[in-house]
Structure formats: structure tokens, C-alpha cells
Amino acid sequence: MRKLYMKQKVFSLSERFTIKDELENDLYYIEGSFFQIPKSFQVTDVAGNEIGTVVKKTFSWMPRFFVNVQGKEEVVIQKEFTFFKDRYQITGENLAIHGDFWDKNFEVFQGNLQVARVVEKWFTWGDTYEIEILQDDLEHLLICFVVALDYVTSTERAARNNGGANAN
């Protein structure tokens, strides 16, 4: 088990995140594309080696992301249309997600086994998440997974705050 902390930089034109360990050592960097279609995120380790990418499908009714880890497609994340509660369909790796996406508090399962827990930390400058990795071999995939879900919830929250403009 390992706890990681993802912090979004507040005043950044492109989405930038740093993922740190419990001792606040940098482990990974995430950089979002700036005015690029399709929207994408690159995840690198501290040595600059790419460990994964997250790419948003350009034209889709609901947000859809392709997650690649170390050069191969691992999962597709598709937000499903529901009236009351957000739900995501995940294709690949037998993953499922349960929880409250608006409050950014959810768990990730592989089959019946819980492999991660994500909680948004309150009273911090910028969005900060505690990511508890319960299965080490899925760490890179789970980091990319959280980046995609954060992008969806952040853009939808911004759209609601700006009068309901569609951010998909």
C-alpha cells in the first residue's frame, strides 16, 4: 500500500500536477495540453520518462478518454448518461469505480478487489487528492485514471459556475 498526493497548480494556463509521496518527494509530473485538440495529458516520472498518456476523444456525446500506459492502450473511460448520479464505464483491466465523483471521493475495484481509494483533501490551495494505491502493479494506470476523472469533474464544475456552458 502506498499513498500519493496529486496537487493541481492553481495559476497554470495548462493543467499541471505534481504527484508526491507521503514525504513530499516528487514522483510524477502531469502536464495537460494547452489549446490542443484533442485534449491530452502526459504523465512522466521524475527522470522525464513517459509512463502514460490520457487523451480525450474530441467529438463524443459524453466525455471519453483513452488511457495508455507505457505505450499500450490499457483502458477506455466513458462517462455514462444518468440523471442523478455520475457513472463511468471502464473498458479494459476489469476495473470499476464507485463513489461520489462531485466530492471526488471514490474507490477503484478490479473485479471484487479494491485497488485504490481517492479522496479530495479539503482546505488546501488548489485541488489536492490523496490516492491510496492498494495494488502496486496498477500504480501508473491508476494515476492516469485519476487525471481523466479530475478533468471531467473540473470542467463540469467550471461549466456550472459559468452559467451552464457545456464543457464536454
ZAMARGU-4260 file (C-alpha; in steps of 0.2 Angstrom, whole numbers, plus 5000, padded with zeros to 4 digits):
<rodrens>
0) 5000/5000/5000 | 5006/5017/4996 | 4999/5035/4997 | 5002/5048/4984 | 4996/5066/4983
5) 4991/5074/4967 | 4991/5093/4968 | 4985/5104/4954 | 4994/5121/4951 | 4982/5135/4954
10) 4989/5148/4942 | 4993/5137/4927 | 4987/5140/4909 | 4989/5122/4905 | 4984/5109/4918
15) 4999/5104/4928 | 5000/5092/4943 | 5014/5085/4954 | 5012/5069/4962 | 5021/5067/4978
20) 5024/5053/4991 | 5020/5055/5009 | 5037/5063/5012 | 5033/5076/4999 | 5046/5069/4987
25) 5041/5072/4969 | 5037/5056/4960 | 5027/5060/4944 | 5023/5076/4934 | 5007/5078/4924
30) 5006/5091/4910 | 4990/5094/4900 | 4990/5101/4883 | 4986/5119/4880 | 4974/5124/4866
35) 4977/5107/4858 | 4964/5096/4850 | 4962/5083/4856 | 4965/5087/4875 | 4978/5076/4882
40) 4989/5074/4897 | 5006/5067/4898 | 5012/5058/4914 | 5031/5057/4917 | 5042/5051/4931
45) 5055/5062/4939 | 5068/5057/4926 | 5057/5063/4912 | 5052/5046/4906 | 5034/5045/4900
50) 5024/5032/4910 | 5007/5036/4902 | 4995/5047/4892 | 4977/5052/4894 | 4968/5058/4878
55) 4951/5064/4877 | 4940/5059/4862 | 4937/5075/4853 | 4919/5073/4847 | 4908/5062/4859
60) 4891/5065/4867 | 4899/5061/4884 | 4917/5063/4890 | 4928/5048/4884 | 4946/5045/4887
65) 4959/5033/4881 | 4972/5029/4894 | 4989/5022/4888 | 5002/5016/4900 | 5020/5013/4894
70) 5014/5013/4875 | 5000/5002/4876 | 4981/5005/4877 | 4975/5000/4894 | 4958/5007/4897
75) 4944/5017/4889 | 4934/5028/4902 | 4917/5033/4896 | 4905/5044/4906 | 4888/5037/4905
80) 4872/5047/4904 | 4862/5047/4920 | 4850/5060/4928 | 4856/5059/4946 | 4872/5051/4949
85) 4888/5051/4938 | 4893/5034/4932 | 4908/5029/4921 | 4910/5013/4910 | 4928/5007/4910
90) 4933/4995/4896 | 4949/4985/4900 | 4958/4979/4915 | 4942/4973/4923 | 4941/4990/4933
95) 4925/4998/4941 | 4923/5014/4950 | 4911/5018/4965 | 4909/5033/4975 | 4904/5052/4974
100) 4913/5060/4960 | 4907/5078/4963 | 4915/5077/4980 | 4930/5067/4972 | 4929/5053/4985
105) 4929/5036/4976 | 4936/5019/4976 | 4943/5008/4961 | 4940/4990/4960 | 4947/4976/4949
110) 4934/4963/4950 | 4930/4961/4968 | 4947/4968/4974 | 4948/4986/4979 | 4964/4993/4971
115) 4963/5011/4975 | 4955/5024/4986 | 4954/5043/4981 | 4949/5057/4992 | 4950/5076/4989
120) 4958/5085/5003 | 4949/5100/5009 | 4957/5117/5015 | 4971/5116/5003 | 4977/5129/4989
125) 4972/5121/4973 | 4964/5104/4971 | 4974/5091/4981 | 4970/5072/4981 | 4976/5058/4992
130) 4977/5042/4981 | 4979/5027/4991 | 4987/5013/4979 | 4982/4996/4986 | 4990/4986/4971
135) 5007/4992/4966 | 5007/4985/4949 | 4992/4996/4944 | 5000/5012/4950 | 5004/5020/4933
140) 4987/5016/4927 | 4978/5022/4942 | 4987/5039/4941 | 4981/5041/4923 | 4964/5036/4928
145) 4963/5049/4942 | 4969/5063/4930 | 4955/5058/4917 | 4941/5059/4931 | 4948/5075/4938
150) 4947/5083/4921 | 4929/5078/4919 | 4923/5084/4936 | 4934/5100/4935 | 4927/5105/4918
155) 4909/5101/4923 | 4911/5111/4939 | 4918/5126/4929 | 4904/5125/4916 | 4891/5125/4930
160) 4899/5140/4938 | 4900/5149/4922 | 4881/5148/4918 | 4880/5130/4912 | 4890/5131/4896
165) 4894/5113/4890 | 4912/5109/4894 | 4912/5092/4885
</rodrens>
